[in-house]
Amino acid sequence: MTEKKSVPFGLPYITKDEIDEVIEALRSGWISTGPKSVELEEKLREYIGTKYSAIVSSCTAALHLALCAYDIKEGDEVITSPYTFIATTESILYTGAKPVFVDIHKDTLNIDPAKIEKAITKRTKAIVPVHIAGHPCEMDEIMKIAKKHNLIVIEDAAHAFGTYYKSKKIGTIGDATCFSFYATKNLTTGEGGMITTNNKKIAEKIKLLRLHGMSRDAWKRYSKEGSWYYEILTTGYKYNISDIHSALGIQQLKKFEKMQKMREKIVNTYDEAFSKIKELQIPVIKDYSTTHAYHLYIIKIVPELLKIDRTKFIELLRAENIGTGVHFIPLHLMPFYKQTFGFKKGDFPNAEWAYERTISLPLYPGLTSEDVKYIIKKVKDSVAGNSRRK
Ligand SMILES: *Cc1c(COP(=O)(O)O)cnc(C)c1O
């Protein structure tokens, strides 16, 4: 008998280091964008290895700014996958452009490059690949198509901080890459995001747009070397990040590799426990995924071998106090997208196929080995009690 536990789906890994750094920011008197944000932005840039980085209030803001900086606007089309979080397409809609969906691979859940060209029209301006769960998209193929058709590539790397595609770190490949530091992500600032790029003009434009289109940011204006003077050069946004958030990020980045090792250990334990269970499929990792960020652990049920569906499976785990998630409900099935763009069930069969099967299990550094054992036991029990195999 295992004792009944309670395991939430996600928890940030916050220790005394983060708490002390945030308190220092609070005590310093500078709590909005300031020295800690400057420090974090530079450390993140170094970590990714691009020429430029811009930290902002969220990945949604990062995507919006990257699209704006590349002049994506009304009348344009942007290709992405329907198997993602709403932020990916919401940011496209902010610009007035139209999101155009391309179906995914059933195994990695990432956009299928072989289907991209068919979706390209005269209006297509950009591709936004999403590295689901931390598994990289096939970037060589995507960059080749983009080059051939003169398209911009803006990556949604909300799950992929720390991911490598072949020998390249995610963040260094596309024209711009957007990261999330939301509470549940591998590295968190509570709320936050970043754009990385090697394009100087684009980086400058993003930095202008992220704070009201002001020619100098607040920190420079009020510091000793600055002055009261500023100029408005365009209509910008209020997308800056605070030093309270950045303080958290500075300490998270210091322990990032350690946190990734903790994730990897949990993934290996899950893989070993579930790989022989025919009713379940463990996450597929392709050889071009040289470092996986292990943001999510997404199992797929095999409905043909089970008497219960994905929803019932989740209910059984919830009854055992295990939090799970479904990543993702395909966007073309959302009422607003159906109404606005005329999408219907059947439009993206692989995304729908995945939606019927996927369950994300808890995966975060703070999970204890007891938690992991408990989850494995309850998943195995749910399979054993509902298998069609004899
Ligand atoms: C979390 C997430 C985002 C949005 O991140 P925020 O920082 O919350 O704006 C975007 N895309 C994907 C795939 C995500 O999972």
The ligand as a Gaussian input file, in Angstrom:
#p B3LYP/6-31G(d) Opt

LIG

0 1
 C        3.886000      29.491000     -22.041000
 C        3.842000      29.580000     -23.511000
 C        3.812000      30.811000     -24.179000
 C        3.544000      32.114000     -23.480000
 O        4.420000      32.447000     -22.498000
 P        4.102000      33.708000     -21.552000
 O        5.454000      34.036000     -21.006000
 O        3.155000      33.214000     -20.511000
 O        3.536000      34.778000     -22.383000
 C        3.930000      30.828000     -25.548000
 N        4.038000      29.683000     -26.256000
 C        4.034000      28.476000     -25.656000
 C        4.178000      27.251000     -26.502000
 C        3.905000      28.372000     -24.263000
 O        3.862000      27.193000     -23.680000

